[in-house]
């Protein structure tokens, strides 16, 4: 009985020591996934890679959006980021016929302003290169982005137009848009499991904006983002 009691005491001490060691390991190596929410403000225009018969000019306009952000870090340096965004888009175009000095048509002298507005959903996927220092982290992001335009209309501003000035643009644009992104995020730890971040990114879509047009225009955006992330591991990251 005496030996059995000693064995039980010894086993209890070993189990307690093992549990404490395991708990310490879990504290030192927490799960390495983060999620959060963010908002964005974008400057939107289009790069006219190839000019068509119409003289088209794209002016800078603005949009905004919001979404959910997800991150997974593989180590202290590398990770991935994705999310789901809902965006308000806008595009300002001015179209004018090539000058014809022998024409008496006044329409050749007046440019048509077309304001395209709508909504889109997008899913980015970026590689994160992270540089950590105490409560601060610098994240460089590079990747791809899929955007689908779900609603769009055009408003024509031309004093010579007497017919309908609002048109559904979805039949005339390529709704799925694929692009490349490059950006930077500045992340700050505000508590044990909460980070605030602010950053910016540039995007160039490689899908033609308009269908069946000899004018090849590609969407370009410059976006500023800010948000909050709820994490378990970003500072410090387990090796």
HUDAHU-V784914 format. One line per field, one symbol per residue. phi: phi as a letter, one per 30 degrees, with the letter a starting at -180 (. if undefined). psi: psi as a letter, one per 20 degrees, with the letter a starting at -180 (. if undefined). burial: I if it has 16 or more other C-alpha atoms within 10 Angstrom, else O. A space follows every 10 residues. Layout:
phi=???
psi=???
burial=???
This chain:
phi=.ddddddddd dddddddddd ddddddddbd ecbbbabbbb bbcbabcddb dcdddcbccd bbbaaaacbb bbcdadccab bblbbbbcca bcbbcbdedb dcccddddcc dccbccblbb cbbcbbdccc bcbhdcbccc cbabbcbbdc aabcccbbdd dcceccbdce dccdddbcac bbabbccbdc aebbbcbbab acbbdcdedc dhcdccccdb bbbcbaabbc bbbdbdcdd
psi=hghhgggggg hggggggggg ghgghhghmr qlqqqaqrrq pqppaqonhp qbhqopppqp aqrrrqaqpp qophaigqaq paapqpqpqq poqppqqqpo ijqjoihiip qppoopqaqq qqoqoqppop oqodjqpopp ppbrppppoi pqqpppnpii piapipqpih iiqogppprq qpappopppi ahjpqqqqaq qqpoqjpqgq qkqioopppp qoppqqaqpo riihorpq.
burial=OOOOOOOOOO OOOOOOOOOO OOOOOOOOOO IIIIIIIIII IIIIIIOIOO OOOOOIIIOO IIIIIIIIII IIIOOIOOII IIIIIIIIII IIIIOIOOOO OOOOOOOOOO IIIIIIIIII IIIIIIIIII OIOOOIIIII IIIIIOIIIO IIIIIIOOOO OOOOOOOOII OOIIIIIIII IIIIIIIIIO OOOIIIIIII IIIIIOIIII OOOOIIIIII IIIIIIIIII IIIIIIIOO
